[in-house]
């Protein structure tokens, strides 16, 4: 069977030895199933579903095969830059794509072997899909690293609040309102913790990453009306649980609960992250890139280069 | 208190709870690799693996963000320009990825990952319909009344035929509106909170983006000092400098001959191919640029902006690729200082430079001047077979032609 896969992959074109390709398949299988190897039919089915041609190309590039690398560059450089542009925006696209290319090529060595990112490709998705995911991963990591390095003084919102408070231009916060809001927020956080993973994931995509119902549906393989319904159900469930907890555990009267909910509406001013005891909370900006610029086009006639006059258009 | 107000009150705490720090996703738990996340986003994981993965995803803001990026850039990446033209010799049978998201097929021919493919055939239809509508709108008056009436009758019949489809669309819109109402309530009602946090987020997002223009240069300098990374070349520094001048999406497909080979053990040819495209800044420093075509480059522009050719008969092995004797100057119809060039094939090439001069050869020997859309210096040419050429001037304006320079469109 391995021979059939070897033939189907086109590995010979890149001068990949049979044993080397078999090792790539074995590595992919180990990566998928870990230590517990499943029955042979499962492995067979897994291997047959691999993107063999892409795996062969990646293996050849990782081995330093000239023609394979040239093919990879010619085929993937432009799409990679376009994808980087879509993910990180035009200003950062080239840096993102170039840095990835450097790592794909593998400019560092360990124990005499070139360390290339392509070794982490296992053929389960297409090479293109994998590259896009790697780009997204790097972009998100860069954003998070940048965020973590923003000094406290640079937090304009906090600074403005502090200045306004010092100048006496804002009303002092009612301590009772703050206490009730903090109580409510902690209960909400506890309830979120108790959610089943899929409900929590749906809620996170909606509230943390500001994804649309359709986008959440695409990720979770649900219809957007299902997403909408499930979000509503989860929200009601949390609300009921929180109100119950506030009444039973904290002995709050209905009026206090209403006050807590009312206070919770002022979340930004009160600093909800602080209320939740979450000092290093991430800012609210969603982790999604800015949309690309839209350009308009107009038809213009050519210009005579030497006298600078615009020639009559010819068609 | 109305339900809507209740929702509004409750969205704030929910948002705060979910936007807090990663809760428990870390603590020694490794994130799934990029391939697995890509498969999750593409819904290609089997049910068991999805279930195994979701507890982590539910608590890991990083993985959620990666998935969010993948799903929100899905359409953007798919809407990008045409696939890279590949040299014929380098394209045996492996399928070329047109887009990172375009339908890819496995060796056994099944569709995979993000692309289901059908939309590629549907998308041209509205464009064709629009073109037809434009044609009817601007075409000269018909010579005879009957033909016009016939056209009107055909149009009416076509309208009638499309009515059921319109009805379906309207129904779908109504369904969507119901969902939107829920969505609008959820997001709109929390507007005060969201607006504040979003504004803060935007402020924070602006600063890093500005820094990003500087950061690559510093990174490149650092790598140059330590001798690591592909960025350890002046070329990358040049790219960073050129960023402000050249639109990001237009890159001259020329290969720099003098790019220093990567340090590890890149084969010479691979290093040449992997070098980032030459940029305005790099050219201004007096680099030599090659016009890539099928096989070895046959044309090059020297630092003084002159065009040279390397006859096919020249023996690379004997003379050496860069041997001066292997290259001959190319006479152009007019004296010109060239700044950019690109080839569509081994024999069809374009060059351009100062004063907006543009030249083209269709046989690899004879160069003719092409009407130019500008008198400004042209610093980049992008050739996308078949027949699309994009010029970029020094001030960043771009012009496109699809008829060998007869007409140009400002982009």
Interface residues (C-beta under 8 A of the other chain):
Chain A: X8 X9 X10 X13 X48 X49 X50 X51 X52 X53 X57 X64 X66 X67 X69 X70 X71 X73 X74 X75 X76 X77 X78 X79 X80 X81 X82 X83 X85 X86 X87 X89 X90 X91 X92 X93 X94 X95 X98 X99 X101 X102 X105 X106 X107 X108 X109 X114 X120 X121 X122 X124 X125 X126 X127 X128 X129 X130 X131 X132 X133 X134 X136 X137 X139 X140 X141 X143 X144 X146 X147 X150 X154 X156 X157 X184 X185 X188 X189 X192 X193 X195 X197 X198 X200 X201 X203 X204 X205 X206 X207 X208 X209 X210 X211 X212 X213 X215 X218 X219 X221 X224 X225 X228 X231 X232 X235 X238 X239 X242 X258 X261 X262 X264 X265 X266 X267 X268 X269 X272 X273 X275 X276 X278 X280 X281 X282 X283 X284 X285 X286 X287 X288 X289 X291 X292 X295 X297 X298 X299 X300 X301 X302 X303 X304 X305 X306 X308 X311 X313 X314 X315
Chain B: X1 X6 X7 X8 X9 X10 X11 X12 X13 X14 X15 X16 X17 X18 X19 X20 X21 X23 X33 X34 X35 X36 X37 X38 X39 X40 X41 X42 X43 X44 X54 X55 X57 X58 X59 X61 X62 X64 X65 X66 X67 X68 X69 X70 X71 X72 X73 X74 X76 X77 X80 X81 X83 X84 X86 X87 X90 X91 X92 X93 X94 X95 X96 X97 X98 X99 X100 X101 X102 X104 X106 X107 X108 X112 X113 X114 X175 X178 X179 X182 X183 X186 X187 X192 X193 X194 X196 X197 X198 X200 X201 X202 X203 X204 X205 X207 X208 X209 X211 X212 X213 X215 X216 X219 X228 X229 X230 X231 X236 X239 X240 X243 X247 X248 X249 X251 X262 X263 X264 X265 X266 X267 X269 X270 X273 X274 X276 X355 X356 X357 X371 X372 X373 X374 X375 X399 X400 X405 X406 X407 X408 X409 X410 X411
